[in-house]
Amino acid sequence: MPGRREVSGDGRAARRALRVVEVTGPSMVPTLYHGDLLLVRYGAPVHPGDVVILRHPFQQDLLVVKRAVERRPGGWWVRGDNTFAGGDSTDYGAVPEELVLARVLARYRPLAQGQRSVSAVAGWAASALRPVRSASSRLRAR
């Protein structure tokens, strides 16, 4: 299967697979934009501030990307970085641990169509691949 990498000889390999996923929608702007590609590690430990991939609690065939804010009884409290987009724990509560599937390691922003000038390409090259870091330690769950 493309994007998978063996981590160990036992059953943990599938849980720690590396995959590439594409962002759709605005809920994580300004950290992530529609069309960004993410390198994610399935089964990686999650810490407050990490950007994660999870199954939507009410529509489990839908995968979403959010920021893990804090662990609460019942699971992770998750928020979108774009406070105007909604669709996070303020709508559906804590997300059960088993629905939090992967941690985002890095973001790759593809070159936009029409971005052909030397300065535009240089600017893109300087920022196209970035690790996705944890948010400020002042991040609060509401």
C-alpha positions in Angstrom: 0.0 0.0 0.0 1.6 3.4 -1.0 2.6 5.6 1.9 3.1 2.8 4.4 6.4 2.1 6.2 7.1 -0.8 8.4 8.0 0.2 11.9 8.2 -3.1 13.7 7.7 -6.8 13.0 4.6 -7.1 15.2 1.1 -5.7 14.7 2.1 -2.1 15.6 3.3 -1.3 12.0 -0.1 -0.6 10.6 -0.8 1.8 13.5 2.4 3.7 12.9 2.1 4.0 9.1 3.2 7.3 7.4 0.7 8.6 5.0 0.0 11.8 3.0 -3.4 13.4 3.2 -4.8 16.5 1.6 -6.5 19.4 3.5 -9.9 20.5 2.3 -11.8 23.4 3.8 -10.8 26.4 5.9 -11.1 25.2 9.5 -7.3 25.2 10.2 -6.4 28.6 8.5 -3.8 30.2 9.0 -1.9 27.0 10.0 -3.2 24.9 7.1 -4.9 25.9 3.8 -7.2 24.1 1.4 -5.0 22.0 -0.9 -2.0 21.6 1.6 -0.6 18.1 1.8 0.2 16.7 5.2 2.6 14.0 6.2 0.9 12.1 9.1 1.9 9.3 11.4 -0.9 6.9 12.3 -0.8 5.7 15.9 1.7 8.4 17.1 1.2 9.6 20.6 -0.8 12.9 20.8 0.1 15.8 23.1 -1.8 19.1 23.7 -1.1 21.4 20.8 -0.6 18.7 18.2 -2.5 18.9 14.9 -4.3 15.5 14.5 -6.4 13.6 12.0 -9.6 12.1 13.5 -12.8 10.5 12.6 -15.7 12.9 13.0 -17.7 11.7 16.0 -21.1 11.9 14.3 -20.0 11.0 10.7 -17.3 8.4 11.2 -16.6 8.0 7.5 -15.4 11.6 7.4 -11.8 12.4 8.4 -11.1 15.8 9.8 -7.9 17.8 10.8 -8.0 19.7 14.1 -5.7 20.7 16.9 -5.7 18.6 20.1 -6.2 21.1 22.9 -6.4 19.0 26.0 -7.3 15.5 27.2 -10.6 15.4 29.1 -12.7 12.6 30.5 -14.1 11.0 27.4 -11.3 11.9 25.1 -9.6 14.8 23.4 -11.0 18.4 23.2 -10.1 19.5 19.6 -10.4 22.9 18.0 -9.9 24.4 14.5 -7.3 27.2 14.3 -9.9 29.2 12.4 -12.3 30.3 15.1 -15.0 31.3 12.5 -15.1 27.9 10.8 -16.7 25.8 13.6 -17.0 22.1 13.4 -14.9 21.2 16.5 -15.4 20.1 20.1 -17.4 23.2 20.8 -20.0 21.5 18.5 -19.6 17.8 19.4 -17.7 17.6 22.7 -14.6 15.6 23.5 -13.5 13.1 20.8 -13.0 9.5 22.1 -9.3 8.5 22.0 -10.0 5.7 19.5 -11.3 8.3 16.9 -8.0 10.2 17.0 -6.0 8.4 14.4 -2.9 10.3 13.5 -0.6 13.2 14.3 0.5 15.6 11.6 4.3 15.8 11.2 4.7 18.2 8.3 2.9 20.4 5.8 3.7 20.7 2.1 2.1 23.6 0.2 2.0 22.9 -3.5 3.1 25.6 -6.0 0.0 27.6 -7.0 -1.0 27.9 -10.7 0.3 31.2 -12.0 3.1 31.3 -9.5 5.9 31.5 -12.0 7.9 34.6 -11.4 11.4 34.1 -9.8 10.3 35.9 -6.6 7.1 34.0 -6.3 8.9 30.6 -6.8 11.6 31.6 -4.4 9.0 32.6 -1.7 7.2 29.3 -2.3 10.4 27.3 -2.0 11.3 28.9 1.3 7.9 28.0 2.8 6.6 24.9 0.9 7.7 22.3 3.4 7.3 23.0 7.1 7.0 21.0 10.2 3.6 21.5 11.9 4.5 22.7 15.4 2.4 22.8 18.5 0.4 25.9 19.2 1.1 28.4 21.9 1.2 27.2 25.4 -1.6 29.7 26.0 -4.1 27.6 23.9 -7.3 27.1 25.9 -10.2 24.9 25.5 -13.6 26.7 25.7 
